[in-house]
Amino acid sequence: MKRRNFIKAAGLMATVPAIESIASVQSSLAKEKEIYEWRIYTLTGNGAELDAFYKDSLIPAYNSFKIKVGAFTLYKKENEEKRFYMFIYPNISTYKMVKKELWKNETFRKAAQPFYDSSAVNPVYKEFETFLCEAFDKIPQLLTPDRNRTLFEFRNYKSPNEEANQRKVRMFNVDEIAIFDKVGINSVCYGEVLAGPRMPSLIYLTWYKDIDTRNLAWKKFVEHPDWLRIKGLPEYANTATDNKNILLSPLYYSQI
């Protein structure tokens, strides 16, 4: 009797590593985080040609891979008009796959070639910067804004070193995003920059109904007791020392 019980127990124990392995894979898949690619174009003109290219050629091609694209312009025009584009990938594998497969898409190549031919002779942009980001643990997938959004806020926080950047990411994951939720700073996405022109850094995007609701939300934030509590904590000291804050308007063909 004891021997049979021992054999039965041994058999059950043998299944534990397999069960743990399955659980580990399932947990990993559940926590898979999106990848965000930001492209910031510096234009030579008013951007009409680039808008048409994105709307009619590039975005439909990306949509065929189930990738959505956000399209934005500056809320207030500055010296040089810019275009901001955000590509949302479900994971890094899809990002790499799309980069290769896009150029095999005959429909895209046929639709895009007139733009490539004309812009090779008369460039429509001087250059574009690219930021590749991985979503934060707190918000692993993008949050879709309401239809009444008219204003987005793009923020890029640069840290003095990689350790400080990790602490800034933690500050958002543990404390800061929760305060945003309380005061009406509406989250779209947060990403640690894996590669880009400003390193190490993070990028996040928020949305608002209009400029007045944005200003009121930030006023509530800086006065909120939770922010007053955490902003002086030593673990968050010197985490971001160079901040870029840009207000954006969604273009009519934006999918965000």
C-alpha positions in Angstrom: 0.0 0.0 0.0 2.7 2.4 1.0 4.7 1.5 -2.2 1.7 2.2 -4.4 1.2 5.6 -2.7 4.8 6.4 -3.2 4.7 5.6 -6.9 1.5 7.7 -7.3 3.1 10.6 -5.5 6.2 10.3 -7.6 4.1 10.4 -10.7 2.4 13.5 -9.6 5.7 15.2 -8.8 7.0 14.4 -12.2 4.2 16.5 -13.8 5.1 19.6 -11.6 7.9 20.9 -13.9 5.7 20.6 -17.0 2.8 22.4 -15.2 5.1 25.1 -14.0 6.6 25.4 -17.5 3.1 25.8 -19.1 2.1 28.4 -16.4 5.3 30.3 -17.1 4.6 30.5 -20.8 1.0 31.5 -20.2 2.1 34.2 -17.8 4.6 35.5 -20.3 2.0 35.7 -23.1 -0.4 37.5 -20.8 2.1 40.1 -19.9 3.4 40.7 -23.5 3.8 44.4 -24.1 3.2 46.4 -27.2 5.9 48.1 -29.2 5.5 51.7 -30.3 7.4 53.3 -33.1 7.4 57.0 -33.3 8.4 58.9 -36.4 8.8 62.7 -36.3 9.2 64.3 -39.7 10.7 67.8 -40.3 8.9 69.0 -43.4 10.0 71.1 -46.3 6.5 72.3 -47.2 3.0 72.1 -45.8 2.9 68.3 -45.5 0.1 67.7 -48.0 2.2 65.1 -50.0 3.2 63.2 -46.9 -0.4 63.2 -45.6 -1.6 61.7 -48.9 1.1 59.1 -48.9 0.3 58.0 -45.3 -3.5 58.1 -45.8 -3.7 56.4 -49.2 -0.6 54.1 -49.2 1.3 53.5 -46.0 -1.5 53.3 -43.4 -3.6 50.8 -45.5 -0.5 48.7 -45.9 0.2 48.6 -42.2 -3.5 48.0 -41.5 -3.2 44.8 -43.6 -0.8 43.6 -40.9 -3.3 44.7 -38.2 -1.1 47.6 -37.2 -2.8 50.9 -36.4 -1.2 54.3 -37.0 -1.7 57.5 -35.2 -1.1 60.7 -37.1 -0.6 64.2 -35.6 0.5 67.7 -36.3 1.6 70.5 -34.0 -1.3 72.0 -32.0 0.2 75.4 -32.6 2.4 75.9 -35.7 6.0 76.8 -35.1 8.8 77.8 -37.4 8.9 74.4 -39.1 5.8 72.3 -39.4 6.2 68.7 -38.3 4.3 65.5 -38.5 4.2 62.9 -35.7 3.3 59.3 -36.5 2.9 56.4 -34.1 2.8 52.8 -35.1 1.3 50.2 -32.7 2.7 46.7 -32.9 1.5 43.8 -30.6 5.1 42.7 -30.0 8.7 43.0 -31.2 8.3 39.9 -33.4 5.6 41.6 -35.4 7.6 44.7 -35.7 10.5 42.8 -37.3 8.2 40.8 -39.5 6.4 43.9 -40.8 9.7 45.7 -41.6 10.5 42.8 -44.0 7.2 41.9 -45.4 6.0 45.5 -46.2 8.4 45.7 -49.1 7.0 42.4 -50.5 3.5 43.9 -50.5 2.8 44.5 -54.2 -0.3 46.6 -53.6 1.7 48.9 -51.3 4.6 49.2 -53.7 2.4 50.1 -56.6 0.4 52.7 -54.6 3.6 54.2 -53.0 5.9 54.3 -56.0 4.7 57.7 -57.4 5.3 59.3 -54.0 8.8 57.8 -53.8 9.6 58.9 -57.4 8.5 62.5 -56.9 9.9 63.0 -53.5 13.3 61.7 -54.6 13.6 64.7 -56.9 11.7 67.2 -54.6 11.9 65.9 -51.0 8.8 66.6 -48.9 10.8 66.3 -45.7 14.3 67.0 -44.5 14.6 64.0 -42.3 12.7 62.0 -39.7 13.6 60.8 -36.3 12.6 57.4 -35.0 12.0 56.3 -31.5 11.3 52.6 -30.8 9.6 52.0 -27.4 8.4 49.1 -25.3 5.1 49.6 -23.3 5.3 50.0 -19.5 4.1 47.1 -17.2 1.3 49.3 -15.8 -0.3 49.9 -19.3 1.0 47.1 -21.6 -1.5 47.9 -24.3 -2.6 51.3 -25.7 -5.7 52.9 -24.2 -8.0 54.2 -26.9 -9.0 57.9 -26.4 -12.6 59.1 -26.6 -13.9 60.4 -30.0 -14.2 63.9 -28.6 -10.4 64.3 -28.2 -9.0 67.3 -29.9 -5.6 67.6 -28.1 -2.8 65.2 -27.4 0.3 65.7 -25.3 3.6 64.1 -26.3 6.3 64.0 -23.6 9.8 62.7 -23.9 11.7 62.5 -20.6 15.5 62.1 -20.9 17.4 60.8 -17.9 21.1 61.4 -17.0 21.9 57.7 -17.0 20.2 54.3 -17.5 19.8 53.6 -13.8 17.9 56.9 -13.4 15.8 56.1 -16.4 14.8 52.8 -14.8 13.8 54.6 -11.6 11.7 57.1 -13.7 9.9 54.2 -15.4 9.2 52.7 -12.0 7.9 56.1 -10.7 5.3 56.0 -13.5 4.4 52.3 -13.0 4.1 52.5 -9.2 2.8 56.1 -8.5 2.5 58.7 -11.3 0.0 57.0 -13.7 -2.4 56.4 -10.8 -2.3 60.1 -10.0 -3.0 60.9 -13.7 -6.1 58.8 -13.5 -7.4 60.7 -10.5 -6.9 64.2 -12.0 -8.1 63.7 -15.6 -4.8 63.3 -17.4 -6.0 60.7 -19.8 -3.4 58.0 -20.7 -2.9 56.7 -24.2 0.4 54.9 -23.9 3.8 54.9 -22.1 7.0 53.5 -23.5 10.6 53.0 -22.5 12.7 54.1 -25.4 14.7 51.1 -26.7 16.4 53.0 -29.4 16.2 56.7 -30.5 18.1 60.0 -30.8 17.6 60.8 -27.1 18.9 58.1 -24.8 18.1 57.0 -22.2 14.6 58.2 -22.2 10.9 57.4 -22.1 7.9 58.7 -24.1 4.3 58.9 -23.1 1.1 60.2 -24.8 -2.0 61.6 -23.1 -5.2 63.1 -24.5 -7.8 65.8 -23.6 -11.1 67.2 -24.8 -9.5 70.6 -25.3 -6.8 72.9 -23.9 -8.8 74.1 -21.0 -9.4 70.6 -19.7 -5.7 69.9 -20.2 -4.6 72.9 -18.2 -7.1 72.1 -15.4 -5.9 68.5 -15.2 -2.3 69.5 -14.8 -3.2 72.1 -12.2 -4.9 69.4 -10.2 -1.9 67.2 -10.7 0.7 69.6 -9.3 -1.5 70.3 -6.3 -2.5 66.7 -5.6 -1.4 65.3 -2.2 -0.1 62.1 -3.8 2.2 64.1 -6.1 3.4 66.3 -3.3 4.2 63.1 -1.3 6.2 61.3 -4.0 8.0 64.1 -5.8 10.6 64.6 -3.0 11.2 60.9 -2.4 14.9 60.0 -2.6 14.3 57.0 -4.8 12.9 59.3 -7.5 15.6 62.0 -7.3 17.2 63.1 -10.5 15.3 60.7 -12.7 14.5 63.0 -15.6 16.6 66.1 -16.3 15.7 67.0 -19.8 12.0 67.1 -20.7 10.3 67.8 -24.1 6.6 68.6 -24.0 4.7 69.0 -27.3 1.0 69.6 -27.8 -0.4 67.8 -30.8 -3.7 67.8 -32.8 -4.9 64.5 -34.5 -4.9 64.6 -38.3 -8.2 63.8 -39.9 -6.9 60.3 -40.9 -5.4 59.4 -37.5 -6.5 56.0 -36.2 -5.9 57.1 -32.6 
